[in-house]
Amino acid sequence: MADKPADRTERQQIMALLESASEPVSVRDISKQAGLSEKEIIRHLEHIRRSLQQQKARLHLIPASCRACGFAFTKRQEVKKPSRCPVCRSEHLQPPLFYIETDLRRS
């Protein structure tokens, strides 16, 4: 586990990980890097999504997809990984991925 600066909250650490990532990351990746459980990461991501709406940034979600048939969960906005594919019933799913886009231009 990486050293955590004492002046950062868990959410600030997660946001820093998302902002510095070179590519979108999964809940599991964030969990490993932050040293927190996946359940905690999910709870924090939901709050981060709401709090970023106040700022000039946005938490983007790349939807989960089925590895067996390719179905993409495009209408699903939940942070948590779905349990199975509604088309083929496979449980072999690619988890959703996340990244933060900053400096959005709003008029």
Secondary structure, DSSP 4 states (H G I P E B T S, - for coil): -PPPPTT--HHHHHHHHHHH-SS-B-HHHHHHHHT--HHHHHHHHHHHHHHHTTTTEEEEEEPPEETTT--B-TT---SSPPSS-TTT----EEPPEEEEEE-----
